Amino acid sequence: RLNFFEQSLAGTERVREFERAIAERSASEGDAPYVRGDVFFSEDHAHYLIFGDGLDGGAGLRAGIVYDAGTSEPEQGLDDFCRIVREILEAAARNAGATGAQDDPNGASAARIEWRPREGHAREVFKSFAGEASSDAFAAQPRVGSAAERVRAGEILEDAGARGLLQRLSEAHADGRAAGMLASGGREPEQEALVARLAGAGLVRREVQISCRKDGHSLFRLPSPEALAMVTASNAVCSECGAAVADERAEELVTPTPLAKTILSDGAWLVNSLRSTLLELGIPEREIAVRQPSGEGEAQMLANVCGEPFLFALRDGDFTAAHTRRLLDGEAETHASHIVVVATGKIQDEARVRLRDHARRRSRAGGEQEVVFVEGLNAAGEELRRAFERVSQDALTRELYELDASVGFNVGYALAARFRLMQRKGELQDLAASAAGAVAGSLREI
């Protein structure tokens, strides 16, 4: 716009006077505000301002930030932007006060500027849910392993084969059958590879059990074959029969670690795995809340995506009509506009029908609801990517539609396309995959 004025005047000397004349003309004719707002671009984010009465009939400004998953500290960026705008307005007010000193000698009373966050209904719902939830599925349990170890363990357990082997090992260990379990499988290379992966993730540890050949009584366990060599070299003898330890029975054990017991408990591995997927898609940790697993291999999670609540029902196994009832209890509490069912097994047809019927009834009552079904974690990332992209695009359009008439195109879509085209090699390919790539989770009014 200013470039147009400069070209019209063949210079910059009287650009501001030209702009002021057009603005005054627009105001006298009762037209829409000369400037409805503007967008300011940076490398990995964009700020915007909306002027006038566009928000609940109130005057002032609305500011926000649009960013992707690679943007560092977006909230701080928005705070800095708001501070700069405030300083500009205060300076303008002081200049105006200087020209009308008889009315306001200090020129300061007109410069009382206060930004405040704007939080919608979704934010209140999230706070209520989070008040009864934990951001960590293990919060009520002893904390075992570092965050990186739990993430790695969750990735390993996404493999159904590895998860099944670990479950069988846990059961065999509890029943006292650990010594013979792996031997009964013939030590196939595939099984050995799974054991190696589980050991590398800290989910199992290899031990050597020494038993009396005479009565089968377990004598002791050693952490490695090297430790056994040290014991046998010491000429130790069996406390039961007096024979040399070197002559007693030695068996290799694969024992689940405390981390394995914790992460298998109530499908907590599934909760952590889905949380990792949400973080990869750009949802901040603070926007994710998890309720403790019910004890039946299921849990509920709520994520705030661009101001809209996503309610997740997680099930380690088949998802049935009984699980649907508990999910709808959570939906009634949160009024979530998006329901996502994630199951490692099959989602039964009756459960699908009930949830779709519920969504249709809610739609007839005036409230739209989307239901997404995901069987297996391998499909979760792509399904959620598409859902978040739709929500991000809609949120951008709602937030910035007031600028469309001024520029002649959909500003929200243009921002989405800009982020998609600007993404660097190796990053996510779609805007909303980068998460709430999209919007302005934080908005400010003045």
C-alpha positions in Angstrom: 0.0 0.0 0.0 2.7 2.5 0.9 4.6 1.4 -2.2 1.6 2.4 -4.3 1.6 5.8 -2.6 5.3 6.2 -3.2 4.9 5.4 -6.9 1.9 7.8 -7.2 3.9 10.7 -5.7 7.2 9.7 -7.3 8.8 9.8 -3.9 8.3 9.4 -0.2 8.1 13.0 1.0 4.3 13.3 1.2 3.3 9.7 1.5 1.9 10.1 5.0 -0.2 13.1 4.0 -1.6 11.1 1.0 -2.5 8.2 3.2 -4.1 10.4 5.8 -6.3 12.1 3.1 -7.6 8.8 1.9 -8.2 7.5 5.4 -10.2 10.7 6.3 -12.2 10.4 3.1 -13.1 6.8 3.9 -14.2 7.8 7.4 -16.4 10.7 6.2 -18.1 8.4 3.7 -18.9 5.8 6.4 -16.9 3.1 4.6 -15.2 0.2 6.3 -12.0 1.2 8.2 -9.3 2.2 5.8 -7.0 -0.5 7.4 -8.7 -3.5 8.9 -5.4 -5.0 10.0 -2.1 -6.3 8.8 0.2 -9.4 8.8 3.9 -9.2 9.6 6.2 -12.1 8.5 9.3 -13.5 10.0 11.2 -16.6 9.0 9.3 -19.2 11.1 6.2 -17.3 12.2 3.9 -14.4 11.4 2.2 -11.8 13.6 -1.1 -10.1 12.8 -3.1 -7.2 14.0 -6.9 -6.7 13.6 -8.2 -3.2 14.1 -11.7 -1.9 15.0 -14.8 -3.6 16.3 -14.1 -7.1 15.0 -14.1 -8.8 18.4 -17.3 -9.1 20.4 -18.2 -5.5 19.5 -15.2 -4.1 21.4 -12.9 -1.4 20.1 -9.1 -1.8 20.2 -6.7 -4.3 18.7 -6.4 -8.0 18.4 -2.9 -9.4 18.0 -1.8 -13.0 17.5 1.0 -15.2 16.3 0.9 -18.0 13.7 3.7 -20.5 14.0 4.9 -24.0 13.1 6.4 -26.7 15.2 9.9 -25.4 14.6 9.2 -22.0 16.1 11.0 -21.5 19.5 9.1 -19.7 22.3 6.1 -18.5 20.3 4.5 -17.0 23.4 7.5 -14.9 24.1 7.5 -13.8 20.5 3.9 -12.7 20.9 4.6 -10.8 24.1 7.5 -9.0 22.4 5.3 -8.1 19.5 2.6 -6.7 21.8 5.2 -4.7 23.7 6.4 -3.1 20.4 2.8 -2.2 19.4 2.1 -0.7 22.8 5.3 1.4 22.6 4.3 2.7 19.2 0.8 3.6 20.3 2.1 5.3 23.5 4.6 7.4 21.4 1.7 8.3 19.0 -0.4 9.4 22.0 2.4 11.5 23.4 2.8 13.2 20.0 -0.9 13.9 19.9 -0.8 15.2 23.4 2.0 17.6 22.4 -0.2 19.2 19.8 -3.2 19.6 22.1 -1.4 20.4 25.3 -4.2 22.7 26.6 -6.4 19.7 26.9 -3.9 17.2 28.1 -0.6 18.8 29.1 1.2 15.5 29.7 -0.4 13.7 26.7 -0.3 10.5 28.8 -3.9 9.9 29.8 -4.7 8.7 26.3 -1.9 6.1 26.3 -3.3 3.7 28.9 -2.7 0.5 27.0 -3.3 -3.0 28.5 -3.1 -6.3 26.7 -5.0 -9.2 28.0 -5.1 -12.9 26.9 -8.2 -14.1 25.1 -9.3 -17.5 26.2 -12.3 -19.2 24.8 -14.6 -22.0 25.9 -12.2 -24.7 24.8 -9.5 -23.3 27.1 -11.8 -23.5 30.1 -12.8 -27.1 29.2 -9.1 -28.0 29.0 -8.4 -26.5 32.3 -11.2 -28.4 33.9 -10.1 -31.7 32.4 -6.4 -31.0 33.2 -7.4 -30.3 36.8 -8.3 -33.9 37.3 -5.7 -35.3 34.9 -2.0 -35.7 34.9 0.3 -34.5 32.1 2.3 -37.7 32.7 0.7 -41.1 32.6 3.1 -42.3 35.3 2.5 -39.4 37.7 0.7 -41.6 40.2 3.3 -44.3 39.9 7.0 -44.3 41.0 8.9 -42.5 38.3 11.0 -45.2 36.6 13.5 -44.3 33.9 14.2 -41.0 32.2 11.9 -39.3 29.8 14.1 -40.4 26.9 14.1 -44.0 28.1 10.3 -44.0 28.3 10.0 -42.6 24.9 12.3 -45.1 23.4 10.5 -47.9 25.3 7.2 -46.7 23.9 8.6 -46.8 20.3 9.8 -50.4 20.8 6.4 -51.5 22.2 4.6 -50.2 19.1 5.9 -53.4 17.5 3.2 -56.0 18.4 5.8 -58.8 18.3 8.0 -57.1 20.8 5.0 -56.2 23.0 3.8 -59.7 23.0 7.2 -61.2 23.9 7.6 -58.8 26.8 4.1 -59.6 28.0 4.9 -63.3 27.9 8.2 -62.8 29.7 6.4 -60.8 32.4 3.8 -63.6 32.9 6.5 -66.3 32.9 8.6 -64.4 35.4 5.6 -64.0 37.7 4.8 -67.7 37.5 8.4 -68.8 38.0 8.7 -70.1 34.4 11.3 -67.6 33.3 14.2 -70.1 33.1 12.5 -72.3 30.5 10.5 -69.9 28.5 13.0 -68.7 25.9 14.6 -72.2 25.7 11.2 -73.6 24.7 11.2 -71.3 21.6 14.3 -72.8 20.2 16.2 -69.5 20.4 15.1 -68.5 16.9 17.0 -65.6 15.3 13.9 -63.5 15.2 13.3 -64.0 18.9 16.9 -63.2 19.7 16.6 -60.0 17.7 13.5 -59.0 19.7 15.3 -59.7 23.0 18.2 -57.6 21.9 15.9 -54.7 21.0 14.1 -54.9 24.4 17.4 -55.1 26.2 18.7 -52.1 24.3 15.6 -50.1 25.4 16.1 -51.0 29.0 13.0 -53.2 29.1 14.7 -56.5 29.9 18.0 -57.5 31.4 19.9 -60.7 30.8 20.9 -62.8 33.9 22.4 -66.2 34.6 20.6 -68.4 37.1 22.5 -71.1 39.0 20.5 -74.1 40.2 21.4 -77.2 42.2 21.5 -80.2 39.8 20.4 -82.5 42.6 17.2 -80.9 43.8 16.7 -78.0 41.3 16.7 -75.4 44.0 17.8 -71.9 42.7 21.0 -70.9 44.3 21.6 -67.3 43.0 21.5 -65.1 39.9 24.4 -63.4 38.2 24.2 -60.3 35.9 26.3 -61.9 33.1 28.3 -64.9 31.9 31.5 -63.0 32.8 30.3 -62.9 36.4 29.7 -66.6 36.3 33.3 -67.2 35.2 34.5 -65.3 38.2 32.4 -67.3 40.6 33.4 -70.7 39.1 37.1 -69.6 39.2 36.8 -69.0 42.9 36.1 -72.8 43.6 32.8 -71.9 45.2 30.5 -74.9 46.2 26.8 -75.4 46.2 25.2 -74.8 49.6 22.6 -77.6 49.0 24.7 -80.6 47.9 28.3 -79.4 48.3 29.2 -79.8 44.6 31.3 -77.2 42.8 29.3 -74.3 41.4 31.1 -74.9 38.1 29.3 -78.3 37.9 25.8 -77.0 38.7 23.1 -76.0 36.2 23.5 -72.5 34.6 20.5 -71.1 32.6 20.2 -67.7 30.9 17.2 -65.6 32.0 15.7 -62.6 30.3 14.0 -60.6 33.1 11.6 -57.6 32.6 12.9 -54.5 34.3 10.9 -52.2 36.6 10.6 -49.8 33.5 8.9 -52.7 31.6 6.5 -53.4 34.4 5.6 -49.7 34.7 5.2 -49.1 31.0 3.0 -52.2 30.4 0.8 -51.3 33.3 -2.7 -50.4 32.1 -1.5 -49.6 28.6 0.6 -46.6 29.8 3.0 -47.3 26.9 0.2 -46.5 24.6 -0.5 -43.2 26.3 3.2 -42.2 26.1 3.4 -43.3 22.5 0.4 -41.2 21.4 1.8 -38.2 23.4 5.0 -38.5 21.5 3.1 -38.4 18.3 1.2 -35.3 19.4 4.5 -33.6 20.3 6.0 -34.5 16.9 3.0 -32.9 15.3 3.7 -29.7 17.3 1.2 -29.8 20.1 2.9 -28.3 23.1 3.2 -30.5 26.2 1.1 -28.0 28.2 -1.8 -28.5 25.8 -2.0 -32.2 26.5 -3.7 -33.7 29.6 -3.9 -37.5 30.4 -6.2 -39.1 32.9 -4.8 -42.1 34.7 -5.6 -45.4 33.0 -8.8 -47.1 34.3 -7.1 -50.4 35.1 -8.7 -52.1 32.1 -6.1 -51.1 29.4 -7.8 -47.9 28.5 -7.2 -44.2 29.1 -8.5 -40.8 28.0 -6.4 -37.8 26.8 -7.4 -34.3 25.9 -5.5 -32.1 23.6 -6.1 -28.4 22.8 -5.5 -27.8 19.1 -6.0 -24.3 17.9 -8.6 -23.7 20.6 -10.6 -26.8 19.8 -10.6 -29.8 22.2 -9.7 -33.2 20.9 -10.8 -36.1 23.2 -8.8 -39.3 22.7 -9.9 -42.7 23.8 -6.9 -45.1 24.0 -7.4 -48.8 24.2 -4.6 -51.5 24.3 -6.7 -54.2 22.7 -10.1 -54.2 21.0 -12.5 -51.2 21.4 -16.0 -52.4 22.2 -19.4 -50.9 22.9 -18.6 -50.9 26.6 -15.7 -48.6 26.0 -18.0 -46.4 24.0 -20.1 -45.7 27.0 -17.2 -44.5 29.0 -15.9 -42.4 26.2 -19.3 -40.7 25.8 -19.2 -39.9 29.6 -16.0 -38.0 28.9 -17.5 -36.3 25.9 -20.4 -35.1 27.9 -18.0 -33.5 30.3 -15.7 -31.8 27.8 -18.2 -31.2 24.9 -15.2 -32.0 22.6 -15.9 -31.2 19.0 -13.4 -34.0 17.9 -13.4 -37.5 19.2 -10.5 -39.8 18.3 -10.5 -43.6 19.1 -7.1 -45.2 19.0 -6.9 -49.0 19.6 -4.1 -51.5 19.1 -6.8 -54.1 18.3 -10.0 -54.0 16.3 -12.6 -51.2 16.7 -15.9 -53.2 16.8 -18.6 -52.2 14.4 -21.2 -51.6 17.2 -18.8 -49.1 18.8 -18.4 -47.3 15.4 -22.1 -47.1 14.8 -22.8 -45.8 18.3 -20.3 -43.0 18.1 -21.4 -42.0 14.6 -25.1 -41.9 15.7 -24.1 -39.7 18.6 -22.2 -37.3 16.3 -25.3 -37.1 14.0 -27.6 -36.3 17.0 -25.2 -33.6 18.2 -25.1 -32.2 14.7 -28.9 -32.0 14.5 -28.9 -30.2 17.8 -26.6 -27.5 16.3 -23.2 -28.8 17.5 -20.8 -30.3 14.9 -18.7 -33.2 15.9 -16.0 -35.2 14.1 -15.2 -38.8 14.9 -11.9 -40.4 13.9 -11.1 -44.1 14.2 -7.5 -45.3 14.3 -6.6 -49.1 14.4 -2.9 -49.4 15.2 -0.5 -46.7 16.1 1.2 -46.9 12.6 -1.8 -45.1 11.2 -2.2 -42.5 14.0 0.3 -40.0 12.8 -1.2 -39.6 9.3 -4.8 -39.6 10.5 -4.1 -36.9 13.1 -2.0 -34.9 10.7 -5.0 -34.6 8.4 -7.4 -33.8 11.2 -5.1 -31.1 12.6 -4.6 -29.6 9.2 -8.4 -29.1 8.8 -8.7 -27.6 12.2 -5.7 -25.3 11.7 -7.1 -24.1 8.3 -10.5 -23.4 9.8 -9.0 -21.6 12.8 -6.9 -19.3 10.5 -9.9 -18.5 8.4 -12.0 -17.6 11.4 -9.3 -15.5 12.9 -8.3 -13.5 9.8 -11.4 -13.4 7.6 -11.7 -9.6 8.3 -8.6 -9.0 6.2 -9.9 -10.9 3.1 -11.9 -8.0 1.6 -9.0 -5.6 1.9 -6.5 -7.8 0.1 -8.8 -9.7 -2.3 -8.1 -13.3 -1.2 -8.4 -15.6 1.8 -5.6 -14.5 4.1 -5.9 -17.6 6.3 -5.4 -19.9 3.4 -2.5 -17.7 2.1 -0.8 -18.0 5.5 -1.3 -21.8 5.5 0.2 -22.1 2.0 3.1 -19.8 2.9 4.1 -22.0 5.9 3.8 -25.1 3.7 6.0 -23.7 1.0 8.5 -22.3 3.5 9.1 -25.5 5.4 12.7 -26.6 5.3 13.9 -30.0 3.9 13.3 -32.8 6.3 10.5 -31.2 8.2 6.8 -32.1 8.1 5.2 -31.7 4.7 1.9 -30.2 5.7 1.2 -27.1 7.7 -1.0 -28.6 10.3 1.2 -31.5 10.8 3.5 -28.9 12.2 0.8 -28.5 14.5 -1.1 -26.2 15.7 0.8 -24.9 12.9 -1.4 -23.1 12.9 -3.0 -20.8 15.1 -2.5 -18.4 17.4 -3.0 -20.2 20.5 -2.4 -16.9 22.2 -4.3 -13.9 21.3 -4.3 -10.4 22.8 -6.8 -7.6 22.9 -6.3 -4.0 23.6 
